[in-house]
């Protein structure tokens, strides 16, 4: 049987809340739990950033860079849709500048 449209839309509405939970797990140092939750969430800029943060916490810097780069591509396409200027978005944890800084920290 196919899923009901109401159920699907309600589960999609819970995604921002799950991203918040994932961020809280990372902040509390529960990196394994954050990674586990991140594996079940669809890829978005926020999910990729939080998942990469959890990987950094586990010491998996190379894997984290791959997810930060995926988030960077998503942030660039999001910025391109929002403006035609082509400048870096400078606000928020999912901004291009913040993601680039996180990538640079992985290389240290």
C-alpha positions as CSV (number, residue, x, y, z in Angstrom):
1,X,0.0,0.0,0.0
2,X,1.1,3.5,-0.7
3,X,1.6,6.0,2.1
4,X,-1.2,8.5,2.9
5,X,-0.5,12.1,1.8
6,X,-1.3,13.4,5.3
7,X,1.2,11.1,6.9
8,X,3.9,12.0,4.5
9,X,3.4,15.7,4.9
10,X,3.4,15.4,8.7
11,X,6.7,13.4,8.6
12,X,8.2,16.1,6.4
13,X,7.1,18.7,8.9
14,X,9.1,16.9,11.6
15,X,12.4,17.2,9.7
16,X,13.4,20.7,11.1
17,X,12.7,19.3,14.6
18,X,14.9,16.3,13.9
19,X,17.7,18.6,12.7
20,X,17.5,20.5,16.0
21,X,17.8,17.2,17.9
22,X,20.8,16.3,15.8
23,X,22.4,19.6,16.6
24,X,21.7,19.2,20.3
25,X,23.3,15.7,20.2
26,X,26.4,17.2,18.6
27,X,26.5,20.0,21.2
28,X,26.3,17.5,24.0
29,X,29.1,15.4,22.6
30,X,26.9,12.4,21.7
31,X,28.5,12.0,18.3
32,X,27.6,8.4,17.7
33,X,23.9,9.1,18.3
34,X,24.1,12.2,16.1
35,X,25.6,10.1,13.3
36,X,23.0,7.4,13.7
37,X,20.2,10.0,13.5
38,X,21.8,11.7,10.5
39,X,21.9,8.5,8.5
40,X,18.1,8.4,8.5
41,X,17.5,12.1,7.6
42,X,17.4,13.2,3.9
43,X,20.3,15.3,2.8
44,X,19.9,19.0,3.3
45,X,22.4,21.7,4.1
46,X,21.7,21.6,7.8
47,X,21.7,17.8,8.0
48,X,25.1,17.6,6.2
49,X,26.6,20.3,8.4
50,X,25.4,18.6,11.6
51,X,26.5,15.1,10.4
52,X,29.9,16.4,9.5
53,X,30.2,18.1,12.9
54,X,29.5,14.7,14.5
55,X,32.1,13.1,12.3
56,X,34.6,15.7,13.4
57,X,33.7,15.0,17.0
58,X,34.5,11.3,16.3
59,X,37.8,12.3,14.7
60,X,36.8,11.3,11.2
61,X,37.9,14.6,9.5
62,X,38.2,13.2,6.0
63,X,34.7,12.0,5.9
64,X,33.5,15.2,7.5
65,X,35.1,17.2,4.7
66,X,33.1,15.3,2.1
67,X,29.8,16.2,3.9
68,X,30.9,19.8,4.4
69,X,31.5,20.0,0.7
70,X,28.1,18.6,0.0
71,X,26.6,21.2,2.3
72,X,28.6,23.9,0.6
73,X,27.2,23.0,-2.8
74,X,23.7,23.1,-1.3
75,X,24.4,26.5,0.3
76,X,25.7,27.8,-3.0
77,X,22.6,26.6,-4.9
78,X,20.3,28.0,-2.2
79,X,22.1,31.4,-2.4
80,X,21.8,31.4,-6.2
81,X,18.1,30.8,-6.0
82,X,17.7,33.6,-3.4
83,X,19.8,36.2,-5.1
84,X,21.5,36.8,-8.5
85,X,24.6,38.5,-7.0
86,X,26.8,35.5,-6.5
87,X,28.3,36.8,-3.3
88,X,28.8,34.5,-0.2
89,X,26.0,34.3,2.2
90,X,27.4,35.6,5.5
91,X,24.7,34.6,8.0
92,X,23.7,31.5,9.8
93,X,25.4,28.1,10.5
94,X,24.7,26.9,7.0
95,X,26.2,29.9,5.3
96,X,29.0,29.4,2.8
97,X,31.5,31.3,4.9
98,X,30.8,29.2,8.0
99,X,31.0,25.9,6.0
100,X,34.3,27.0,4.5
101,X,35.6,27.8,8.0
102,X,34.6,24.3,9.2
103,X,36.4,22.7,6.2
104,X,39.5,24.7,7.0
105,X,39.4,23.6,10.6
106,X,39.4,20.0,9.5
107,X,42.7,20.5,7.7
108,X,44.4,21.8,10.8
